[in-house]
Amino acid sequence: MPRRTATMLASTLVLICLLIAGVLIPVPYAEMSPGPTVNTLGEARGEPVLSISGRKTYPTDGHLNMTTVRVTSADYKMNAVEAVYGWLAHDNVVVPHDTLYPDGKTEEQSSQENAEEFSQSQESAKVAALGELGIPVTSRVIVATVVKDSPAEGKLHAGDVIRAVDGVKVTEPGDVAEQVTKRKPGQDVEFTIVPAKEAAEAEKARKEPTVTRKVVIRTATSEEGDRAIVGIQAGTDHVFPFTIDINLADVGGPSAGLMFALGIVDKLTPESLTDGKFIAGTGTIDDKGKVGPIGGIDMKLVGARNAGAQYFLTPADNCASAASDTPDGLTLIKVDTIDDATKSLEKLRKGDTGNLPRCSAG
């Protein structure tokens, strides 16, 4: 066999072996890509994303789209060829598997965590939206979780409203731990509560709950051995003056908070926030309307532009990254609070685009 032919044959065989190895050998990476966008003013699966009852609402137009990122599952085994392709693809990002699923989390565990964050973001979006409109929202301290095999198990339940601890009124979750730790391990502590069932019934009837109970719990020692505990995690619950439902499935994480809040504001405001424009965005939001950064900003920009967005509401802390690779035709608007967002939307309605707070790469 001529040397040239033998060399070409050997090279071809090596290339085939490398390709087979690349397909068969898994690598510890995962992929992120642009996900779908959802108009918070529109419908999803045949029902409104946002529905409000018990308060006058107004017609809306345009778009206020939340954006998402699609990720490979925790169990998916990416091969070397797919990883290289992902690295070369402009709209996709290949990251270490542990970035998406740290500490060996399963997909089920990650989904549960994302669902909890999504639920919390909805509550904060409601509070922030009503705060922006000057509508009062009542807050109360509740039992968020009860630790298994703890002194509180069977005595306190998730959703119980905590009125007082040892006769001292509590107004913040931290007040509960403060009062409990005044006791020594092995001492009794008294909780004044409204049971979860009665609290829910009163909220549904828009009434102040009248049923209270006193529950005495013998404290235990913390794992660190330095304080008394009863084995609960206190949290905050809100009582809204009317019903706001967010109907969206198969979405997780906290990053839609800002867009949910703006959608609520738009439905409760006579004037359209969008003036018919296609606006997308992202950002976490807290009860006071502060907007926080999110992950996957580059892919959310691509998803928004592909859907037709003209403007993108961008968390201030994501601005530099977003501005470094902005899709053509998409204007980035910098927001730090929900108030920033509503003021920028007002400028858009008035055509005052020159004074919009834009993101810059510097």
N, C-alpha and C positions, 0 to 999 in steps of 0.2 A: 504494500500500500504506500503511495507517495507520502512523503513527510508532510506536505501541505494539507493533504486530505486527512491524514491522521490527526494533525493538530486541530483542524476545524471540527472533527468528530469529537475529539476529547473536550474541546471548549463547549461544544453543544451539550455534551453529556453533563459537564460540570454545571452549566446554566440550568439545565432541566432539574438536576439534583437540588440546586439552590432554590429554584422556584417551588419544588415539592416541599422542601424544608420550610420555606417561608409560609406555605399554606398550612402545613401540619403542626408547626411548632407555635404554641401560644406565647404571647408576650404580655407583661403586666401593665397593659394600658387600656384606657377606655376612651370613647369618643363623644364629643359634644357637638351638636349642630343646631341650626336655627329651628325652632319649633313653631307651632301655629300661634296666631294672634287671635284675640277674642275681643269684640267690641262690647265694653261694659254697658253701653246704651242699647245694645241689641239683644238678640236671642241666642241661646245655645240649646240644641236638641229640642227645639220647639217651645221653649219657655223663656221668659225674660231673664237675663243674667241678674238684673237688679229689680226686685219688686218691693213696693212700699204700700202699706195700708194703714189707715188711721190718720193720714195727713194728706193734704192736697198736693198733687204732683202736676208737673207741666210737661208738654210734649218736648221731645229732644230731636236733634238732627246731628248729622256728622258722625264722627267716630272718636271714641276715647278708648283706644285698644291697649289692653294689657298684652305683654309679650312673654314668650316662654322659650326654654331651651330643651331640646331633645337629647337624652343621654342613653348610652348603651346600658343594658341591665347589669346588675352585679354578677350574675352567673355567666354572662357572655364572655367567651374566650376569644379575644382578638388575636389574629395571627400577624406575622411580621409584614406580609404583603398589605393587609388592610391598614396597619399602622403607618406604613410608608405612604400609602395613598392618602390617608387622612392628613398626614403632615403636609403633603403637596397641595391638597384641596384648599382653596382660599377661604371657603365659608365654614370649614370644619376645624375643630381643634382636638388634637390627641393629647391626653394628659395621663399621668400615672394613675393607675386604677385606685390607689389609696386616696387620691385627691377627691374622688366622688364617693368612695365607700371606705372611710377611714376606720381603723381599728377592727378590720374584718367584719364590718356590718353586712348583714344580708340585705337583699333587696327589700324583703318584707320589713325589716327594722328601719331601713332608710325611708321607705314609703310611709311608715307610721309616723316617723319624726317629721317628714315633710307635710303630712296631713295635719298634724298638730300645729305646726308653724302656719299653715294656710288658714286654719280655723282662727288662730290668734290674730293673724293679719286682718281677717274680716272684721273681728270685733274692734280692733284699733282703727280700721278704716271708718267704721260707723261713728265711733267716738270723735275722731278727727274731723269728719265731715260735718257733724252737728255742731262741733265746736267752732268751725269756720263760719257757720251760719248763725252762731249765737244761741243755739237751742240747748238748754241744759240737759245733761245726762247724769243720772244718779249712779254712784259706784258703791260697792260694798265688798267686804272681805269674805271670802268663802274658803272652804276646804277644797283645795285643788286635787290633791291626791292623798291617799292613806297608805302608809308603808305596810306591806304584809308582815304579819307576826309582831307588829308593834303594839304598844299599850293602847293606841287609839283604834286599832282594828275592831270593828263590831260596835264601837261606841260613837265614832264620828264617821261620816260618809261624804264622798265627793259631792259637792253642791250644797252642803250645809252652809248656812250663812252664820258667820261668827260675829256676834254682837259685842261680846266682852270676854276677857280672860281674867279670872280672879276679881271680877267686879269692875275691872278697868276697861272702859270703852276702847275698841280698836277701830281705826280708820284706814290703816295701811297694812299690807301683809306682814311687813317687818315688825309691827306692833305685837303680833302673836308670839313670835320667837322671843322678843324682848321680855314679855311677861312670863313665858314658860321658863326661861333661863334664870329668872329671879328665884326659882325654886331649886332645891337640891335634889339630885336623883333619889327616887324613893318616896318623895313627898307628893301629895295630891295637888292637882291644879283643877280649877273649875272653869268650864266653858259655858257661856250663855249663847245658845244657838237658835236659829230658826231651821228646822229640818228641811232638807232639800225639796221634798214633795210639797210642803206647805209654801215654801218660798216660790216654787214654780207656779203653783196655783194662784198665789197672790199677784205674781207678775202678769200672768195671763189675764187676770181680772182688772189689772191696773190699780191694784189696791196695796196698801201697806200691810205686810203680814202681821198677824196678831198672835200667832202661836209661837211661844218660845219654850225652850227646855234648858235645864241646867244639867250638864254632864260632868261628872267628876272622874278624872283619869290619874292613875298613879304613874308618875314620871319614871323613865329609865335613864340609863347613862348612855351618852353618845359614844360612837365607835372610838372617838379620840379620847374618851374618858374625862372630858373637861367640862361637861355641862349636862343639864337635864333636858330630856326630849320626850315628846309623846308620839312621834312618828307620823307627822303630817307635813304637807307642803301647803302653805297658805297662798292664795292668789286673789286676783281682783275680778269681780263680775260687774257687769253694767246693766242698769235697768233703763231701757229706752222709752221715751214717751209715746212711741208708735212703733209699728213692726217694719223692720227692714230685713228682707231675705236676699241672700246671695246664692244663686242657683248655678253652681258650676262644679262639675265632677272631673275626675282624672287630671287635676292640677294640684301641685304641691308647692310648699315653700312660702316664704313671706313676701316675695318681690312684687306681688300685684297690689299691695296695700294702697299705694298712691293712686292708681287708676281706679280702684274700687271707690275710694273716697271722693274722687272728682266726679265719678258717675253718679254717686248719691247726691252730691251738691247740685249737679246739673238737673237731676229730676226734681229737686225741691226748689229750683230757682226759675222765676218766670222767663228770664232771658237765657238764650242758648249760650253755653260756655264755648262751644266750638264754632258757631256761626257757619255750620255746614262743612267745616274743614276736617281732614283726616289727620287726627293727632294720635300718636301712640306714645308709650312711655313705660317706665318701670321705676321701682324703688320701694323699699320697706317704708312703713309709717308707724309712728307710735301714737299714743292717745293724745298727745299735745300737737300732733301734726308735723313733727320732725321727720324729714325724709332721709333714709339711710341707703348706703351703697348695696349693690347686689353683685352676683357673679354672672359670668357669661355675657357681659355687655356687648361685645363685638357681634355675637350671634343674634342677640336680640335686635340690634340695629339692622342687620341683614333681613331678619324675619319681618320687621316692621316695614322696611322699604319694599320688600317683595310683595307685601300685602297692599301697598299703595299709600303708606303714610308720607305726609309732607313735613311734619314736625315731630320731634321726639323729646319728651320731657325726661331729662337725664339727671340723676342724683349728682350733686356737686362733687362728691368724692369719686365718681366714675368719669367725670368730664374729661380729664387729661387722656385717659385710655381711649375713651369713645372718640375724641376729636382726632386722635392719631390715625384713624382708619375709618372715616365716615363714608357710607355709601353715597354715591352721587344723587343729588336731588333731595337729600334729607337734612333738615336744619335742626341742630341740637340746641335745646333750651335748658339752661342750667337752673335747677331747683334745689332748694335746701329745706323748704317747708311747703305745706299745702297752700299757704298764703302766697308764696312765690309763684306757685303754679297758676292759681286763679288770676293773679295780677298779670302774668305773662299772657294768659288766654284773653284777658281783657284787651291787652295791647294788640293781639292778633285781630280781634274783632274790629278794632278801630283802625287797623291798617298801619299801626305804629311799629312796623317790624324792625326799624333801625335802632330802637331802644330795647330790644329783647336782650336778656342776659344770656349770651351764647357761650358755649363751651370752647375752650382753647386748649391746644396741645401743650402749651408752655406752662 
